[in-house]
Amino acid sequence: MGRWGMAAPGSWARLATIMIVGGVLAAGCTSTAQERGASGGGDGSGDTTRPAQPAELDLSVRQGADDVAPGRAFTATVQHGTITEASLVGEDGTVVDGGTTQQDTAWRASEPLGYGKTYTLKATAEGDDGETVTEKATFTTLVPQGQAEVYLNVQEGQKVGVGMPLVFTFSTDVPDRKLAERALRVRTDNDTEGAFRWRSDSEVTWRPKAYWEPGTKVTVDAAIYGKPLGGGLYGAEDQQASLEIGRKVTAIADGKSHHMSVFVDDERVRRMPISMGKPSSPTPNGTYTVMSEHNGYTMDSSTYGVPTDSGDGYRLWVEYATRMSYSGIFYHSAPWSVGYQGNTNTSHGCINLSTENAAWLMKNSKPGDLITVRNAGGQTLEPTDGWSVWQMSWDEWTSEDA
């Protein structure tokens, strides 16, 4: 998303050279400031103290400003002094929360302002010279032409797999992608490298350069409220989630052997018979990212364009189902195909498992885990089908061709 001796001396006072010549102590040509003043080498004052300076108080918004973005920073800062009082108050008397820094050299509002409202920012500072200075600015926030919500694909406190991408989906197209990215932040506790890539004008994904390290703490912050998104569009509400990367769980589903091997921390822990897509509807080869898990789910072919009353259509309830793509690829319990599991591919594209194996896999898996399908036919998984970001190399991911 992460994503804190002694010193070598920079300079030393030059020492006077002291020599002992013939038992006589001789000092080099040095003298103190007092001595220079007394001997007439200076002006005799010896006073190098700088005069105390008046406070220089600055507000982050000017008097009379209008169309001010309410999501920007509202601050009062001072040089050569300390802030003794500051406030940000709406015309209806609403007091905006805020506070000063530890050194009382700056005050900052700690909550966003409303759209289309008038406020007064006022601050008083005492300078090093002991005099006080006061500055005040009354301004009005803008009324946006439109507002956009944003939705995250992760939840607060969630534990996810090492392949988890972070998806930000806006409620409408975003005119300026760069402005939007400035409001989106991914912070980790180990400086994980990653980058954004836009799937469309309303959806952008952040993924790490390589798989996440298990145990990584991640904070996802979509601080869009009051921020411009281009074309008069502004953010409607912030969204945030803190999550943790869990243990590494991966699987390989092989269409030739008709088995799936599951690995935890790169050690195989289980091998299960499967049945994947038949030749007329093969399971696309590629690396899938687990998306969502369901206890009790109706598999419906019409959700990806095949009518349920057609020859290839279906509508079936299954006990365990985990989504792997937008196009309807799941691994799920399929008690009706147990006889084919381990020897024949007969599904409409999903990975069929026995009820016992599907329950075990879902218990030990989580969103963000990785399932690689191989030897399943001629089709290849599209990087935009689900959270299949690992279908692209890092160079492809960071290219300008989005």
MILUMPA-845876 format. One record per residue (C-alpha): residue number from 0; y, x, z; residue in one letter. Coordinates in Angstrom, 1 decimal, padded with zeros to 4 digits. Example, Ala and Ser with C-alpha at 12.3 -4.5 7.8 and 13.67 -1.06 7.14 Angstrom:
<nodes>
0 | -004.5 | 012.3 | 007.8 | A
1 | -001.1 | 013.7 | 007.1 | S
</nodes>
This chain:
<nodes>
0 | 000.0 | 000.0 | 000.0 | M
1 | 000.6 | 003.7 | 003.3 | G
2 | 001.1 | 004.1 | 004.2 | R
3 | 004.8 | 011.6 | 011.2 | W
4 | 006.9 | 030.5 | 019.5 | G
5 | 009.6 | 031.1 | 019.7 | M
6 | 011.4 | 030.1 | 016.6 | A
7 | 012.5 | 032.9 | 014.3 | A
8 | 016.1 | 033.6 | 015.0 | P
9 | 018.5 | 032.4 | 012.4 | G
10 | 021.3 | 034.7 | 013.6 | S
11 | 021.9 | 036.9 | 016.5 | W
12 | 025.2 | 038.0 | 018.0 | A
13 | 025.9 | 041.5 | 016.8 | R
14 | 025.5 | 044.0 | 019.7 | L
15 | 028.0 | 046.7 | 020.5 | A
16 | 026.6 | 050.1 | 019.8 | T
17 | 026.3 | 052.2 | 022.9 | I
18 | 025.9 | 056.0 | 022.8 | M
19 | 025.6 | 058.5 | 025.5 | I
20 | 027.2 | 061.8 | 024.3 | V
21 | 027.2 | 064.8 | 026.7 | G
22 | 026.6 | 062.5 | 029.7 | G
23 | 029.7 | 060.4 | 028.7 | V
24 | 029.1 | 056.6 | 028.1 | L
25 | 030.9 | 055.7 | 024.8 | A
26 | 031.1 | 052.1 | 023.6 | A
27 | 031.5 | 051.1 | 019.9 | G
28 | 034.6 | 049.5 | 018.6 | C
29 | 034.1 | 046.0 | 020.0 | T
30 | 036.1 | 043.7 | 022.2 | S
31 | 036.0 | 040.2 | 023.6 | T
32 | 038.3 | 037.5 | 022.5 | A
33 | 040.2 | 037.8 | 025.7 | Q
34 | 040.7 | 041.5 | 025.2 | E
35 | 041.9 | 041.0 | 021.6 | R
36 | 044.4 | 038.5 | 022.8 | G
37 | 045.6 | 040.7 | 025.6 | A
38 | 045.9 | 043.8 | 023.5 | S
39 | 048.0 | 042.0 | 020.9 | G
40 | 045.3 | 042.0 | 018.2 | G
41 | 045.6 | 038.1 | 018.0 | G
42 | 048.2 | 035.5 | 018.7 | D
43 | 047.5 | 035.6 | 022.4 | G
44 | 046.4 | 032.0 | 022.7 | S
45 | 042.6 | 032.5 | 022.5 | G
46 | 042.3 | 028.6 | 022.0 | D
47 | 039.8 | 027.6 | 019.2 | T
48 | 039.1 | 024.1 | 020.5 | T
49 | 039.3 | 021.4 | 017.7 | R
50 | 041.5 | 018.4 | 018.5 | P
51 | 039.7 | 015.1 | 019.3 | A
52 | 039.4 | 013.0 | 016.2 | Q
53 | 040.0 | 009.2 | 015.8 | P
54 | 037.1 | 006.9 | 015.0 | A
55 | 036.4 | 006.2 | 011.3 | E
56 | 034.7 | 002.7 | 011.3 | L
57 | 033.1 | 001.4 | 008.1 | D
58 | 031.6 | -002.0 | 007.4 | L
59 | 028.9 | -002.5 | 004.7 | S
60 | 030.7 | -005.5 | 003.2 | V
61 | 034.3 | -005.9 | 002.2 | R
62 | 036.7 | -008.6 | 003.3 | Q
63 | 036.7 | -011.7 | 001.0 | G
64 | 033.5 | -010.7 | -000.8 | A
65 | 031.5 | -013.6 | -002.3 | D
66 | 028.1 | -013.8 | -004.1 | D
67 | 026.8 | -011.4 | -001.5 | V
68 | 022.9 | -011.1 | -001.5 | A
69 | 021.8 | -012.3 | 002.0 | P
70 | 018.8 | -009.9 | 002.0 | G
71 | 020.9 | -006.7 | 001.9 | R
72 | 021.7 | -004.6 | 004.9 | A
73 | 024.7 | -005.6 | 007.0 | F
74 | 025.9 | -002.7 | 009.1 | T
75 | 028.9 | -001.2 | 010.9 | A
76 | 028.9 | 002.6 | 011.2 | T
77 | 031.3 | 005.0 | 012.8 | V
78 | 032.1 | 008.7 | 012.6 | Q
79 | 033.8 | 010.6 | 015.4 | H
80 | 033.1 | 007.9 | 018.0 | G
81 | 030.8 | 005.2 | 019.3 | T
82 | 030.6 | 001.5 | 018.6 | I
83 | 031.5 | -000.5 | 021.7 | T
84 | 031.1 | -004.0 | 020.3 | E
85 | 029.8 | -005.6 | 017.1 | A
86 | 028.9 | -009.1 | 015.9 | S
87 | 027.9 | -011.1 | 012.8 | L
88 | 028.7 | -014.8 | 013.2 | V
89 | 028.4 | -017.7 | 010.8 | G
90 | 031.3 | -020.1 | 010.2 | E
91 | 029.3 | -022.7 | 012.2 | D
92 | 029.1 | -020.4 | 015.2 | G
93 | 025.6 | -019.1 | 014.5 | T
94 | 025.2 | -015.6 | 015.9 | V
95 | 023.0 | -013.2 | 013.8 | V
96 | 020.8 | -011.0 | 015.9 | D
97 | 021.5 | -007.2 | 015.7 | G
98 | 021.8 | -004.0 | 017.7 | G
99 | 023.1 | -000.5 | 017.8 | T
100 | 021.3 | 002.8 | 017.4 | T
101 | 020.4 | 004.9 | 020.3 | Q
102 | 023.6 | 007.0 | 019.9 | Q
103 | 025.7 | 003.8 | 019.4 | D
104 | 027.0 | 005.2 | 016.1 | T
105 | 025.7 | 002.3 | 014.0 | A
106 | 025.1 | -001.5 | 014.3 | W
107 | 022.7 | -003.4 | 012.1 | R
108 | 021.8 | -007.0 | 011.7 | A
109 | 018.1 | -007.6 | 012.4 | S
110 | 017.6 | -011.0 | 010.7 | E
111 | 018.5 | -012.2 | 007.2 | P
112 | 021.4 | -014.4 | 006.4 | L
113 | 021.3 | -017.8 | 004.7 | G
114 | 022.1 | -018.6 | 001.1 | Y
115 | 025.6 | -020.0 | 000.4 | G
116 | 027.0 | -019.4 | 003.9 | K
117 | 030.2 | -017.7 | 005.2 | T
118 | 030.0 | -015.1 | 007.9 | Y
119 | 032.3 | -012.7 | 009.7 | T
120 | 031.2 | -009.1 | 010.5 | L
121 | 033.4 | -007.5 | 013.2 | K
122 | 033.1 | -004.2 | 015.0 | A
123 | 035.1 | -002.1 | 017.5 | T
124 | 034.6 | 001.6 | 018.1 | A
125 | 036.1 | 004.1 | 020.5 | E
126 | 037.0 | 007.4 | 018.9 | G
127 | 036.6 | 010.9 | 020.3 | D
128 | 040.3 | 010.8 | 020.9 | D
129 | 039.8 | 007.8 | 023.3 | G
130 | 041.5 | 005.3 | 021.0 | E
131 | 039.8 | 002.1 | 019.8 | T
132 | 039.6 | 000.9 | 016.2 | V
133 | 038.5 | -002.6 | 015.1 | T
134 | 037.4 | -003.7 | 011.6 | E
135 | 036.6 | -007.2 | 010.4 | K
136 | 035.3 | -008.7 | 007.1 | A
137 | 034.7 | -012.4 | 006.3 | T
138 | 032.4 | -012.9 | 003.3 | F
139 | 030.2 | -015.5 | 001.6 | T
140 | 026.6 | -015.2 | 000.5 | T
141 | 025.5 | -016.3 | -003.0 | L
142 | 023.7 | -019.4 | -004.1 | V
143 | 020.8 | -018.4 | -006.3 | P
144 | 020.1 | -019.9 | -009.7 | Q
145 | 016.4 | -020.0 | -008.7 | G
146 | 014.0 | -018.8 | -006.0 | Q
147 | 010.6 | -017.4 | -006.1 | A
148 | 007.7 | -017.4 | -003.6 | E
149 | 005.2 | -014.5 | -003.4 | V
150 | 001.6 | -014.7 | -002.4 | Y
151 | -000.7 | -011.8 | -001.2 | L
152 | -004.4 | -011.5 | -001.8 | N
153 | -004.9 | -010.1 | 001.8 | V
154 | -004.6 | -011.7 | 005.2 | Q
155 | -003.2 | -010.4 | 008.5 | E
156 | -005.8 | -008.4 | 010.4 | G
157 | -008.4 | -008.5 | 007.6 | Q
158 | -010.9 | -005.7 | 007.1 | K
159 | -011.5 | -004.9 | 003.5 | V
160 | -013.5 | -002.6 | 001.2 | G
161 | -012.7 | 000.8 | -000.3 | V
162 | -012.0 | -000.8 | -003.7 | G
163 | -009.4 | -003.4 | -002.5 | M
164 | -006.4 | -003.7 | -004.8 | P
165 | -003.2 | -005.3 | -003.4 | L
166 | -002.1 | -008.2 | -005.6 | V
167 | 001.4 | -009.8 | -005.4 | F
168 | 001.6 | -013.1 | -007.2 | T
169 | 005.0 | -014.7 | -007.8 | F
170 | 005.5 | -018.5 | -008.2 | S
171 | 007.4 | -017.9 | -011.4 | T
172 | 008.0 | -015.2 | -014.0 | D
173 | 010.1 | -012.3 | -012.7 | V
174 | 012.9 | -011.2 | -015.1 | P
175 | 013.3 | -007.7 | -013.6 | D
176 | 010.1 | -005.9 | -012.6 | R
177 | 011.8 | -002.9 | -011.2 | K
178 | 014.0 | -005.0 | -008.9 | L
179 | 010.8 | -006.8 | -007.7 | A
180 | 009.0 | -003.5 | -007.0 | E
181 | 011.8 | -002.3 | -004.8 | R
182 | 011.2 | -005.2 | -002.5 | A
183 | 007.4 | -004.6 | -002.3 | L
184 | 006.1 | -001.9 | 000.0 | R
185 | 002.6 | -000.5 | 000.8 | V
186 | 002.5 | 001.8 | 003.8 | R
187 | -000.5 | 003.7 | 005.1 | T
188 | -001.3 | 005.9 | 008.0 | D
189 | -002.5 | 008.7 | 005.8 | N
190 | -000.1 | 008.8 | 002.9 | D
191 | -002.5 | 007.3 | 000.4 | T
192 | -001.3 | 007.7 | -003.2 | E
193 | -001.0 | 004.6 | -005.3 | G
194 | 001.0 | 002.8 | -007.9 | A
195 | 002.0 | -000.6 | -009.2 | F
196 | 000.9 | -002.1 | -012.5 | R
197 | 001.9 | -005.6 | -013.9 | W
198 | -000.8 | -007.9 | -015.2 | R
199 | 001.8 | -010.4 | -016.3 | S
200 | 005.5 | -011.2 | -015.6 | D
201 | 004.4 | -013.1 | -012.4 | S
202 | 001.6 | -010.8 | -011.0 | E
203 | 001.8 | -007.1 | -010.0 | V
204 | -001.0 | -005.1 | -008.4 | T
205 | -000.9 | -001.9 | -006.3 | W
206 | -004.0 | 000.2 | -006.2 | R
207 | -004.8 | 003.7 | -004.7 | P
208 | -005.4 | 006.6 | -007.1 | K
209 | -009.0 | 006.9 | -005.7 | A
210 | -011.1 | 004.7 | -003.5 | Y
211 | -009.5 | 004.1 | 000.0 | W
212 | -010.7 | 006.2 | 002.9 | E
213 | -012.6 | 004.1 | 005.4 | P
214 | -010.5 | 003.6 | 008.5 | G
215 | -007.2 | 003.7 | 006.7 | T
216 | -004.5 | 001.4 | 008.3 | K
217 | -002.4 | -000.4 | 005.7 | V
218 | 000.7 | -002.5 | 005.9 | T
219 | 001.7 | -004.7 | 002.9 | V
220 | 005.3 | -005.9 | 003.0 | D
221 | 006.7 | -008.2 | 000.4 | A
222 | 010.4 | -008.2 | 001.7 | A
223 | 011.7 | -010.4 | -001.1 | I
224 | 013.9 | -012.8 | 000.8 | Y
225 | 017.5 | -012.6 | -000.4 | G
226 | 016.7 | -009.8 | -002.8 | K
227 | 017.5 | -010.1 | -006.5 | P
228 | 014.6 | -010.3 | -009.0 | L
229 | 016.8 | -010.5 | -012.1 | G
230 | 018.4 | -013.3 | -014.1 | G
231 | 019.8 | -015.1 | -011.0 | G
232 | 016.4 | -015.3 | -009.4 | L
233 | 016.1 | -014.4 | -005.7 | Y
234 | 013.2 | -014.2 | -003.3 | G
235 | 012.5 | -017.3 | -001.1 | A
236 | 010.5 | -015.9 | 001.8 | E
237 | 009.0 | -012.5 | 003.0 | D
238 | 005.3 | -012.0 | 003.3 | Q
239 | 003.5 | -009.3 | 005.3 | Q
240 | 000.0 | -008.4 | 006.3 | A
241 | -001.6 | -005.5 | 008.2 | S
242 | -005.2 | -004.6 | 007.4 | L
243 | -007.8 | -001.9 | 007.8 | E
244 | -010.2 | -000.3 | 005.3 | I
245 | -013.8 | -000.9 | 006.5 | G
246 | -016.9 | 001.1 | 005.8 | R
247 | -017.8 | 002.0 | 002.2 | K
248 | -020.2 | -000.5 | 000.7 | V
249 | -021.1 | -000.3 | -003.0 | T
250 | -023.9 | -001.8 | -005.1 | A
251 | -025.4 | -001.1 | -008.5 | I
252 | -027.0 | -004.0 | -010.4 | A
253 | -029.2 | -002.8 | -013.2 | D
254 | -030.1 | -005.2 | -016.0 | G
255 | -032.9 | -003.0 | -017.2 | K
256 | -034.8 | -002.6 | -013.9 | S
257 | -033.7 | -006.1 | -012.8 | H
258 | -032.8 | -004.8 | -009.3 | H
259 | -029.7 | -004.2 | -007.2 | M
260 | -029.4 | -001.2 | -004.9 | S
261 | -026.9 | -001.5 | -002.0 | V
262 | -025.3 | 001.6 | -000.5 | F
263 | -023.5 | 002.0 | 002.8 | V
264 | -021.5 | 005.2 | 003.1 | D
265 | -023.3 | 006.4 | -000.1 | D
266 | -026.8 | 006.0 | 001.4 | E
267 | -029.1 | 003.3 | -000.1 | R
268 | -030.0 | 000.7 | 002.5 | V
269 | -031.6 | -002.0 | 000.4 | R
270 | -033.1 | -002.7 | -003.0 | R
271 | -033.3 | -006.3 | -004.2 | M
272 | -034.8 | -008.1 | -007.2 | P
273 | -032.2 | -009.9 | -009.3 | I
274 | -031.8 | -011.9 | -012.5 | S
275 | -028.6 | -011.4 | -014.5 | M
276 | -027.2 | -013.0 | -017.6 | G
277 | -029.6 | -013.9 | -020.4 | K
278 | -028.9 | -012.5 | -023.9 | P
279 | -026.8 | -015.4 | -025.0 | S
280 | -024.5 | -015.1 | -021.9 | S
281 | -024.9 | -011.5 | -020.7 | P
282 | -023.2 | -010.2 | -017.5 | T
283 | -020.4 | -007.8 | -018.6 | P
284 | -021.0 | -004.2 | -017.7 | N
285 | -018.5 | -002.6 | -015.4 | G
286 | -017.3 | -002.1 | -011.9 | T
287 | -016.4 | -005.4 | -010.1 | Y
288 | -014.4 | -005.8 | -006.9 | T
289 | -015.7 | -008.4 | -004.4 | V
290 | -013.0 | -011.2 | -004.3 | M
291 | -014.0 | -014.1 | -002.1 | S
292 | -017.1 | -015.3 | -000.1 | E
293 | -018.3 | -018.9 | 000.2 | H
294 | -020.9 | -020.6 | 002.4 | N
295 | -021.7 | -023.6 | 000.3 | G
296 | -020.2 | -023.6 | -003.2 | Y
297 | -020.5 | -025.7 | -006.3 | T
298 | -021.1 | -023.6 | -009.5 | M
299 | -019.3 | -025.5 | -012.3 | D
300 | -019.3 | -024.2 | -015.9 | S
301 | -016.2 | -026.2 | -016.8 | S
302 | -014.1 | -023.9 | -014.6 | T
303 | -014.4 | -021.3 | -017.4 | Y
304 | -014.4 | -023.6 | -020.4 | G
305 | -018.0 | -024.8 | -020.8 | V
306 | -018.4 | -028.5 | -020.3 | P
307 | -020.9 | -029.5 | -017.7 | T
308 | -022.6 | -031.9 | -020.1 | D
309 | -023.0 | -029.3 | -022.9 | S
310 | -026.3 | -027.5 | -023.6 | G
311 | -025.0 | -024.4 | -021.7 | D
312 | -023.2 | -026.4 | -019.0 | G
313 | -024.1 | -026.8 | -015.4 | Y
314 | -023.0 | -028.0 | -012.0 | R
315 | -025.1 | -026.6 | -009.2 | L
316 | -024.5 | -026.3 | -005.4 | W
317 | -025.5 | -023.0 | -003.9 | V
318 | -025.8 | -021.9 | -000.3 | E
319 | -024.2 | -018.5 | -000.6 | Y
320 | -021.8 | -017.4 | -003.3 | A
321 | -019.4 | -014.4 | -003.7 | T
322 | -016.8 | -014.3 | -006.5 | R
323 | -016.6 | -011.1 | -008.6 | M
324 | -014.3 | -012.2 | -011.4 | S
325 | -011.8 | -014.8 | -012.6 | Y
326 | -014.2 | -015.7 | -015.5 | S
327 | -016.9 | -017.1 | -013.2 | G
328 | -019.1 | -014.2 | -012.4 | I
329 | -020.6 | -014.5 | -008.9 | F
330 | -023.6 | -013.1 | -007.1 | Y
331 | -025.2 | -016.1 | -005.4 | H
332 | -028.4 | -017.5 | -004.0 | S
333 | -030.6 | -019.0 | -006.7 | A
334 | -033.9 | -020.2 | -005.3 | P
335 | -034.7 | -021.8 | -008.7 | W
336 | -034.9 | -018.4 | -010.4 | S
337 | -036.9 | -016.4 | -007.8 | V
338 | -039.8 | -016.1 | -010.2 | G
339 | -037.6 | -014.4 | -012.7 | Y
340 | -035.8 | -012.1 | -010.3 | Q
341 | -037.0 | -008.5 | -010.7 | G
342 | -038.3 | -009.0 | -014.3 | N
343 | -036.2 | -011.3 | -016.5 | T
344 | -032.5 | -012.0 | -017.1 | N
345 | -032.1 | -015.8 | -017.2 | T
346 | -028.7 | -016.7 | -015.7 | S
347 | -025.4 | -017.8 | -017.4 | H
348 | -023.9 | -014.5 | -016.4 | G
349 | -024.0 | -014.4 | -012.6 | C
350 | -026.2 | -012.2 | -010.5 | I
351 | -029.0 | -014.4 | -009.1 | N
352 | -030.6 | -013.4 | -005.7 | L
353 | -033.1 | -015.1 | -003.4 | S
354 | -031.5 | -017.1 | -000.6 | T
355 | -032.5 | -014.4 | 001.9 | E
356 | -031.1 | -011.5 | -000.1 | N
357 | -027.9 | -013.4 | -000.9 | A
358 | -027.3 | -014.1 | 002.8 | A
359 | -028.0 | -010.5 | 003.8 | W
360 | -025.6 | -009.1 | 001.1 | L
361 | -022.8 | -011.5 | 002.0 | M
362 | -023.3 | -010.7 | 005.7 | K
363 | -023.0 | -007.0 | 005.0 | N
364 | -020.3 | -007.2 | 002.3 | S
365 | -016.6 | -008.0 | 002.3 | K
366 | -013.7 | -008.4 | -000.1 | P
367 | -012.9 | -005.1 | -001.7 | G
368 | -016.4 | -003.8 | -001.9 | D
369 | -017.6 | -002.6 | -005.3 | L
370 | -020.5 | -003.8 | -007.5 | I
371 | -021.3 | -001.9 | -010.7 | T
372 | -023.2 | -003.7 | -013.4 | V
373 | -025.0 | -001.6 | -016.0 | R
374 | -027.6 | -002.0 | -018.7 | N
375 | -026.8 | -005.7 | -018.9 | A
376 | -025.9 | -006.2 | -022.6 | G
377 | -023.1 | -005.4 | -025.0 | G
378 | -020.1 | -006.9 | -023.2 | Q
379 | -017.7 | -004.9 | -021.0 | T
380 | -015.7 | -006.2 | -018.1 | L
381 | -012.0 | -006.6 | -018.8 | E
382 | -009.7 | -004.8 | -016.2 | P
383 | -007.7 | -008.0 | -015.9 | T
384 | -010.7 | -010.2 | -015.1 | D
385 | -010.5 | -010.5 | -011.3 | G
386 | -009.7 | -007.5 | -009.2 | W
387 | -011.5 | -005.2 | -011.7 | S
388 | -008.8 | -002.4 | -011.4 | V
389 | -011.4 | 000.3 | -011.3 | W
390 | -012.2 | -000.4 | -015.0 | Q
391 | -009.1 | 001.7 | -015.7 | M
392 | -008.6 | 005.5 | -015.2 | S
393 | -005.6 | 006.6 | -013.1 | W
394 | -003.9 | 007.8 | -016.3 | D
395 | -004.4 | 004.4 | -017.9 | E
396 | -003.2 | 002.6 | -014.7 | W
397 | 000.0 | 004.6 | -014.6 | T
398 | 000.8 | 004.5 | -018.3 | S
399 | 003.8 | 002.5 | -019.5 | E
400 | 001.6 | 000.3 | -021.6 | D
401 | 001.3 | -002.7 | -019.2 | A
</nodes>
